[in-house]
Amino acid sequence: MQGCKMRHRTRATLVTLAIAITGTTALEAQRRAHFGARAGYDLDIEEFAVGAQVSIPVSRRVEVYPSVDRYFIDPGSLWSMNADLKVKPTTQAEWLYLGGGLNIMRRDIGPVDETDAGFNMLLGAESRSGWIHPFADARLTLSDANRFLLAAGLNITSGHRSSASRAGPAPR
């Protein structure tokens, strides 16, 4: 019973933190956010996953990076929710990022359900040329059951305008 209360309290704290972080950067999200889809493989639980993420810039080198992954397990269901920060450590290699944050993993198998909270460490690379950006990252989650996920996908810049619309009206 005590563990259940602790898990609910941890979940409520993480959700509140995610809402507070993303709420303070709503204007930035409308201007330069990136959203995308991904596929990955968890080396520890040996399962494939598909997911989605958003990168919300808070400064030139820091982005809020919430994401969710759904794993293909049978029987049952397994999903993971992450609230991370991505940091570009140098302006000379803007394609490189590292970061960390919080993770919640939920597993339901028949009458048994389990929620596990942990801490993430990230290392990744993302192309920033054009408005569609391929990326790949590795995420180590430290929790009661440590996990290592390799993922790759595509991000799309929100609010993208073609070069013709940025240039203004055509000359007469």
C-alpha positions, 0 to 999 in steps of 0.5 A: 500500500505504501509503495502504491501511494509513493508511485502515485505521488511520484507520477503526480509530481512528474506530470506537474513538472512536465506541464510547468516546463512546457507551459512556460515555453508555449510561445517558443513552441509556436515559433521553432518547436520540432515534433516527430516520430521514432522507432527503437529497440530496448536492449534490456527488455529486448522489445521494439518500440514506436514513439513520438517526441517534441523538442521545445527550445528554451534557449539556443542550446537547451530544449525541453524534450518530452516523449512517449514510447509504446512497446510491442509486448505480448501479452499485455502492454508497456509504455514509457513517458519521458520528460527530458532536457537536451543540451547542445554542449558546443556551438561547433557541433550543433548536431550533437546533444546530451541530456537527461530527465525523468522517466515513467514506465508502465507495464500491464499484464493481466491482473498485474500492473506496475509503474516504475520511475527512473532517471534518463541520460541521453546522447544523440545526434540530429541534422538541422538542415532543412525542415525535416531532421533525421536523428538518432539517440541512445537513452539509459534509464536508471531505475529499479530495472535499468534499461537502454534504448536505441532510437532513430526517427524524423523531426519536423520543424513546426511553423515551416514556411517555404523560401518563397513565402519568407522572401515576401511578395513576388516583384512586379 
